[in-house]
Amino acid sequence: GIESDVYAIDYQAALNLLDAGREPSVSARHFVLLSAFCCRNPLLKLQQAKLKFEDRLHEQNDMTYSIVRPTAFFKSVSGQYESIMDGNSYVLFGDGAVTYCNPIAETDLATYMCDSAIDEKQWGRILNVGGPDEPLSNKMLAEMMFRAIDKPAKFVYVPTEIFDWSIGMIEWIARNFPSQKWEDVLETAKIGKYYAVEDMLTTEEEEKFGSIKMMDHFEKIARDGQDPFTPVRATAVISKTMEALPAISVGIPVGFGLLSKPGLVENVVASSPLSDVPLLIAGLSDNIFS
């Protein structure tokens, strides 16, 4: 989700495909864009890059198009599976019902995207789509996951304000030690907050599609294991810390967003004046990054 990555992939790579399809030797007739539901509230570089390409798609008239914006993938809400299998508590933000979602299965999404290419009523439109489930809170998802693996549910609750504390700390560092690397760390932390407080939920019936439900997915991964491309959440350290210490202790690391990209943090610290500040980063790295 850092700026260089998203503009290289979500904008430039998509534009390259569009340009290739417009070549006379190809003469593609329709372009189906996999965008994202979260583009409706574009606070992140990822969403801004996607919207920039959507604008380019709207501007051209060489081919028809459909813009598909799914709420979330099943794998996006399965990232704590390994942690709870290891006996850790499930980490919930706020009261566990800060956000609601209805993710869609990849196979259902693929069908929907193909349909959007052949159904003329879908052309030239932004198509929000979620799965068939009713609105699911994070706590409801967690309870389903525990039920699928036949373990008693246990939770730790982290105040959403932790993101504000962490982001504020990183913003101070980025302002006083300017570099693109710290801007990337800051963006990563903002991503963590965004998806902890924003709904990924379609509420209109026509924006629900498919037959595979979240419980089907959780039962499948309990039986067969996770998709290797599932983004595993680094929540085990938060779970253990919250069970042992007050909530403020979780705010000491440079931010929850950093936990998902330890390599990024290590590279930044090694090349910045903060490399000699043991309390802030280096002293914590043995616990966080090992």
Secondary structure, DSSP 4 states (H G I P E B T S, - for coil): --HHHHIIIIIIIHHHHHHHHHSTTT---EEEEE--GGGGS--SHHHHHHHHHHHHHHH--SSEEEEEEES-BGGGG-TTHHHHHTTPPEEEETTTTS-EE--B-HHHHHHHHHHHHH-GGGTT-EEEEB-SSPPEEHHHHHHHHHHHHT----EEEE-THHHHHHHHHHHHHHHHS--HHHHHHHHHHHHHHHHHHS-B---SGGGB--S--HHHHHHHHHHH---TT------HHHHHHHHHS-GGGGGSSS-HHHHT-HHHHHHHHHTSGGGG-IIIIIHHHHHHT-
